[in-house]
Amino acid sequence: MQPLLTRLGTARTEDFTQLRTPERGGRESAVLVLLGEDTRTGPDVLVLQRAATLRNHAGQPAFPGGAADPEDADAAATALREANEEVGLDVGSVTLLAELPRLWIPVSDFVVTPVLAWWHAPHPVHPREPAEVAHVARLPIAELVDPDNRVRVRHPSGWIGPAFSVRGMLVWGFTAGVLSALLDMGGWSRPWPHQRMIELPPTGATPAPSAGTDEADESAVR
């Protein structure tokens, strides 16, 4: 963890996305990047899969989190409250480590602060609102960095970004972008074939891409 925390001390928005965060506007929100450790599979990260019936980002894996409420003291308070509401996380089981740079998601105009934390006392979690959260998983870091599980995805809009195919989940968009950057910063990434590409379904079936180490496929744009 120490190399990652040291590197985050100098992290900039540009380390996570090519999109500049607006100085004004955008809806403040936060997500919890919760690292833990399982005695069987080693270090892992908690993610959830959004319900397929949601209006925005339906069926997409994501970190727990959401929009800030007026009573939230800061981004960490937002991330912890949302994680409790979504998956029943005991906020007392979490040690806060660092706040990442604020990142802009143009499609929803959210300005998101990822909050990195350590799950020092893991416990069972589950979807508290099945209409919003379909599934909760702890994805092992060893499987995320496995070259066989890493791909790039191309959205019909021409956007290209990193993705992880792990345990039946395709993690892409904002969440994959943040994960990819953190794995690199922590020195955990392994070489993988960046030419491996899969196409995402048309926009009508898949939400527009989010910020996060993204780029445009010039041939698609043309």
TILO-633871 format. One line per field, with one value per residue (C-alpha): residue number from 0; residue in one letter; y, x, z. Coordinates in nm, 4 decimals. Each point is the difference from the previous one (the first is absolute). Layout:
// TILO-633871
resi (NUM / ...) $
resn (a / ...) $
Y (Y / ...) $
X (X / ...) $
Z (Z / ...) $
// end
This chain:
// TILO-633871
resi (0 / 1 / 2 / 3 / 4 / 5 / 6 / 7 / 8 / 9 / 10 / 11 / 12 / 13 / 14 / 15 / 16 / 17 / 18 / 19 / 20 / 21 / 22 / 23 / 24 / 25 / 26 / 27 / 28 / 29 / 30 / 31 / 32 / 33 / 34 / 35 / 36 / 37 / 38 / 39 / 40 / 41 / 42 / 43 / 44 / 45 / 46 / 47 / 48 / 49 / 50 / 51 / 52 / 53 / 54 / 55 / 56 / 57 / 58 / 59 / 60 / 61 / 62 / 63 / 64 / 65 / 66 / 67 / 68 / 69 / 70 / 71 / 72 / 73 / 74 / 75 / 76 / 77 / 78 / 79 / 80 / 81 / 82 / 83 / 84 / 85 / 86 / 87 / 88 / 89 / 90 / 91 / 92 / 93 / 94 / 95 / 96 / 97 / 98 / 99 / 100 / 101 / 102 / 103 / 104 / 105 / 106 / 107 / 108 / 109 / 110 / 111 / 112 / 113 / 114 / 115 / 116 / 117 / 118 / 119 / 120 / 121 / 122 / 123 / 124 / 125 / 126 / 127 / 128 / 129 / 130 / 131 / 132 / 133 / 134 / 135 / 136 / 137 / 138 / 139 / 140 / 141 / 142 / 143 / 144 / 145 / 146 / 147 / 148 / 149 / 150 / 151 / 152 / 153 / 154 / 155 / 156 / 157 / 158 / 159 / 160 / 161 / 162 / 163 / 164 / 165 / 166 / 167 / 168 / 169 / 170 / 171 / 172 / 173 / 174 / 175 / 176 / 177 / 178 / 179 / 180 / 181 / 182 / 183 / 184 / 185 / 186 / 187 / 188 / 189 / 190 / 191 / 192 / 193 / 194 / 195 / 196 / 197 / 198 / 199 / 200 / 201 / 202 / 203 / 204 / 205 / 206 / 207 / 208 / 209 / 210 / 211 / 212 / 213 / 214 / 215 / 216 / 217 / 218 / 219 / 220 / 221) $
resn (m / q / p / l / l / t / r / l / g / t / a / r / t / e / d / f / t / q / l / r / t / p / e / r / g / g / r / e / s / a / v / l / v / l / l / g / e / d / t / r / t / g / p / d / v / l / v / l / q / r / a / a / t / l / r / n / h / a / g / q / p / a / f / p / g / g / a / a / d / p / e / d / a / d / a / a / a / t / a / l / r / e / a / n / e / e / v / g / l / d / v / g / s / v / t / l / l / a / e / l / p / r / l / w / i / p / v / s / d / f / v / v / t / p / v / l / a / w / w / h / a / p / h / p / v / h / p / r / e / p / a / e / v / a / h / v / a / r / l / p / i / a / e / l / v / d / p / d / n / r / v / r / v / r / h / p / s / g / w / i / g / p / a / f / s / v / r / g / m / l / v / w / g / f / t / a / g / v / l / s / a / l / l / d / m / g / g / w / s / r / p / w / p / h / q / r / m / i / e / l / p / p / t / g / a / t / p / a / p / s / a / g / t / d / e / a / d / e / s / a / v / r) $
Y (0.0000 / 0.2459 / 0.0478 / 0.0751 / 0.2482 / 0.1721 / 0.0309 / 0.1329 / 0.2853 / 0.1538 / -0.1328 / 0.2329 / -0.0197 / -0.0743 / -0.3262 / -0.1305 / 0.1647 / 0.2229 / 0.2010 / 0.3189 / 0.0455 / 0.3247 / 0.2637 / 0.0669 / -0.1986 / -0.3717 / -0.1969 / -0.0930 / -0.3731 / -0.2602 / -0.3691 / -0.2366 / -0.1916 / -0.2585 / -0.2291 / -0.3034 / -0.3406 / -0.3469 / -0.2812 / -0.2223 / 0.2347 / 0.2832 / 0.3754 / 0.1053 / 0.2931 / 0.0309 / 0.0687 / -0.0214 / -0.0601 / 0.2426 / -0.1355 / -0.0488 / 0.2074 / 0.3255 / 0.3014 / 0.0821 / -0.2481 / -0.2999 / -0.3290 / 0.1651 / -0.0917 / 0.2939 / 0.1014 / 0.0666 / 0.3680 / 0.2756 / 0.3645 / 0.2077 / 0.0903 / 0.3415 / -0.1600 / -0.1807 / 0.1583 / -0.0873 / -0.2455 / -0.2792 / 0.0425 / -0.0248 / -0.3124 / -0.1769 / 0.0917 / -0.1230 / -0.3257 / -0.0608 / 0.0696 / -0.2079 / -0.3086 / 0.0243 / 0.0934 / 0.0606 / 0.3329 / -0.0930 / -0.2826 / 0.2452 / 0.1994 / 0.3026 / 0.0373 / 0.2733 / 0.2075 / -0.0172 / 0.2987 / 0.1082 / -0.1539 / 0.1178 / -0.2311 / 0.2035 / -0.2238 / 0.0574 / 0.3199 / -0.1580 / 0.1116 / -0.3090 / -0.0246 / -0.3589 / -0.0726 / -0.2713 / -0.2070 / -0.3182 / -0.2553 / -0.0944 / -0.2064 / -0.1609 / -0.1323 / -0.1366 / 0.2575 / -0.0287 / 0.2157 / 0.1950 / 0.1404 / -0.2692 / 0.2558 / 0.1895 / -0.2613 / -0.3464 / -0.1511 / 0.0693 / -0.1533 / 0.0144 / -0.0184 / -0.1330 / 0.2264 / -0.3096 / -0.0614 / 0.3653 / 0.0124 / -0.3401 / 0.0783 / -0.2472 / 0.2126 / 0.3382 / 0.1476 / 0.3332 / 0.0825 / 0.2205 / 0.1814 / 0.0778 / 0.3683 / -0.0718 / 0.0133 / -0.2593 / -0.0935 / -0.2768 / -0.2813 / -0.3103 / -0.3258 / -0.1616 / -0.2502 / 0.0505 / 0.3806 / 0.2409 / 0.2985 / 0.3017 / 0.3758 / 0.2219 / -0.2915 / -0.1814 / 0.3231 / 0.0700 / -0.3620 / -0.0082 / 0.3181 / -0.1235 / -0.3358 / 0.1831 / 0.2414 / -0.2812 / -0.1903 / -0.2934 / -0.0032 / -0.2694 / 0.0299 / -0.0827 / 0.0142 / 0.3473 / -0.0944 / -0.2310 / 0.1852 / -0.0752 / 0.2030 / 0.1253 / -0.0261 / 0.2984 / 0.3021 / -0.1030 / -0.3081 / 0.1396 / 0.3304 / 0.2594 / -0.0295 / 0.1798 / 0.1777 / -0.2045 / -0.0536 / 0.0269 / 0.0849 / 0.0312 / -0.2601 / 0.2280 / -0.2408 / -0.0167 / 0.3778 / 0.0483) $
X (0.0000 / 0.2765 / 0.1229 / -0.3577 / -0.0591 / 0.3304 / -0.0844 / -0.3476 / 0.1619 / 0.0904 / -0.2914 / -0.1708 / -0.3231 / 0.2070 / 0.1167 / -0.3553 / -0.1651 / 0.0610 / -0.3111 / 0.0526 / -0.2232 / -0.1991 / 0.0869 / -0.3701 / -0.3186 / -0.0543 / -0.1783 / 0.2304 / 0.0199 / 0.2390 / 0.0787 / 0.1716 / 0.3000 / 0.0117 / 0.3023 / -0.0053 / 0.1586 / -0.1495 / 0.1921 / -0.0589 / 0.0413 / 0.2146 / -0.0528 / -0.3210 / -0.2283 / -0.3736 / -0.2265 / -0.3703 / -0.2021 / -0.2812 / -0.3480 / -0.0904 / -0.3168 / 0.1738 / -0.0330 / 0.3740 / 0.2918 / -0.2349 / 0.1782 / 0.3410 / 0.2530 / 0.0948 / 0.1499 / -0.2541 / -0.0858 / -0.2264 / -0.0974 / 0.0843 / -0.2758 / -0.0074 / 0.0730 / 0.3143 / 0.3071 / 0.2314 / 0.0608 / 0.0936 / -0.3291 / -0.1878 / 0.1870 / -0.0490 / -0.3682 / -0.0690 / 0.1908 / -0.2078 / -0.3236 / 0.0897 / 0.1714 / -0.0322 / 0.3621 / 0.0814 / 0.1810 / 0.1874 / 0.1714 / 0.1749 / 0.3233 / 0.0137 / 0.3302 / -0.0149 / -0.2192 / 0.0780 / -0.0344 / -0.3533 / -0.1001 / -0.2716 / -0.2527 / -0.1414 / -0.2963 / -0.1556 / 0.1881 / 0.1137 / 0.3269 / 0.1189 / 0.2542 / 0.1279 / 0.0785 / 0.2609 / -0.0481 / 0.1180 / -0.2555 / 0.1665 / -0.2963 / -0.1729 / -0.3522 / -0.2741 / -0.1608 / -0.2979 / -0.2323 / -0.2260 / -0.2088 / -0.0398 / -0.1671 / 0.3317 / 0.2702 / -0.0132 / 0.3236 / 0.2943 / 0.3453 / 0.3512 / 0.2294 / 0.3493 / 0.2853 / 0.1836 / -0.2838 / -0.0255 / 0.3687 / -0.0058 / 0.0821 / -0.2669 / -0.2665 / 0.0966 / -0.1433 / -0.0834 / -0.3573 / -0.1264 / -0.3307 / -0.2054 / 0.0786 / 0.3678 / 0.1100 / 0.2591 / 0.0945 / 0.1397 / -0.2163 / 0.0205 / -0.1844 / -0.0105 / -0.2400 / -0.2701 / 0.0163 / 0.1269 / 0.1299 / 0.0444 / -0.0552 / 0.0736 / 0.0519 / 0.2491 / 0.1856 / 0.0516 / 0.0948 / 0.2499 / 0.1701 / 0.0185 / 0.1459 / 0.2693 / 0.0748 / 0.0271 / 0.2428 / -0.2400 / -0.0745 / 0.1443 / 0.0695 / -0.3062 / -0.0894 / -0.1467 / -0.1028 / -0.2670 / -0.3263 / -0.3695 / -0.2939 / -0.2674 / -0.3661 / -0.1702 / -0.0798 / -0.3620 / 0.1075 / 0.3078 / 0.0410 / 0.2339 / 0.3571 / 0.1250 / 0.3243 / 0.3053 / 0.3234 / -0.1925 / 0.0826 / -0.1708 / 0.0326 / 0.0970 / -0.1203 / -0.3426 / -0.0183 / 0.0839) $
Z (0.0000 / 0.0813 / -0.3598 / -0.1051 / 0.2821 / -0.0709 / -0.3691 / 0.0759 / 0.1901 / -0.3350 / -0.2067 / -0.2457 / -0.1949 / -0.3115 / 0.1585 / -0.0209 / -0.2988 / -0.3000 / 0.0888 / 0.1966 / 0.3028 / -0.0270 / 0.2583 / 0.0525 / -0.0376 / 0.0010 / 0.2682 / 0.2853 / 0.0730 / 0.1368 / -0.0326 / 0.2414 / -0.1325 / 0.2766 / 0.0134 / 0.2239 / 0.0318 / -0.0090 / 0.1673 / -0.3042 / -0.2967 / 0.1368 / -0.0464 / -0.1721 / -0.0806 / 0.0615 / -0.2984 / -0.0642 / -0.3143 / -0.0613 / -0.0662 / -0.3657 / 0.0447 / 0.0965 / -0.2281 / 0.0137 / -0.0190 / 0.0111 / 0.0653 / 0.0215 / 0.2716 / 0.2210 / 0.3305 / 0.2768 / 0.0012 / -0.1196 / 0.0235 / 0.3052 / 0.2446 / 0.1709 / 0.3381 / -0.1221 / 0.1580 / -0.2891 / -0.2837 / 0.2401 / 0.1842 / -0.3307 / -0.1091 / 0.3333 / 0.0256 / -0.3512 / 0.0603 / 0.3110 / -0.1846 / -0.3051 / 0.1434 / 0.3792 / 0.0649 / 0.3672 / -0.0131 / 0.3192 / -0.1893 / -0.2336 / 0.0332 / -0.2298 / -0.1855 / -0.2647 / -0.2279 / -0.3703 / -0.2359 / -0.0906 / -0.3351 / -0.2385 / -0.1653 / -0.2916 / -0.0815 / 0.3438 / 0.0938 / 0.3263 / 0.1562 / 0.1861 / 0.2808 / 0.0365 / 0.3644 / 0.0609 / 0.3155 / 0.1702 / 0.1192 / 0.3268 / 0.1247 / -0.3018 / 0.0465 / -0.2269 / -0.2298 / -0.2306 / -0.2124 / 0.2341 / -0.2845 / -0.2693 / -0.2258 / -0.0073 / 0.0710 / -0.1563 / 0.1290 / 0.2314 / -0.0481 / 0.1375 / -0.3016 / 0.0795 / -0.1071 / -0.1289 / -0.2456 / -0.1026 / -0.0949 / -0.1741 / -0.3661 / -0.1108 / 0.1710 / -0.1451 / -0.3190 / -0.1547 / -0.0957 / -0.2803 / 0.0329 / -0.3143 / 0.0622 / -0.0712 / 0.3641 / 0.1002 / 0.3536 / 0.2197 / 0.1302 / 0.2160 / -0.0664 / 0.3433 / 0.1580 / -0.2594 / 0.0221 / -0.2642 / 0.1946 / -0.2292 / -0.0180 / 0.2989 / 0.2404 / -0.2234 / -0.0697 / 0.3698 / 0.0699 / -0.2858 / 0.1208 / 0.3600 / -0.1021 / -0.1974 / 0.2843 / 0.2527 / -0.2221 / -0.0161 / -0.3746 / -0.2252 / -0.3744 / -0.2066 / -0.3723 / -0.0531 / -0.3519 / 0.1426 / -0.0714 / 0.0399 / -0.1257 / 0.2376 / -0.1021 / -0.1675 / 0.2143 / 0.0352 / 0.1961 / 0.1717 / 0.1874 / -0.1443 / 0.1269 / 0.3084 / 0.0744 / 0.0807 / -0.1967 / -0.3235 / -0.3594 / -0.3335 / -0.2711 / -0.2875 / -0.2667 / 0.1626 / 0.0370 / -0.3664) $
// end
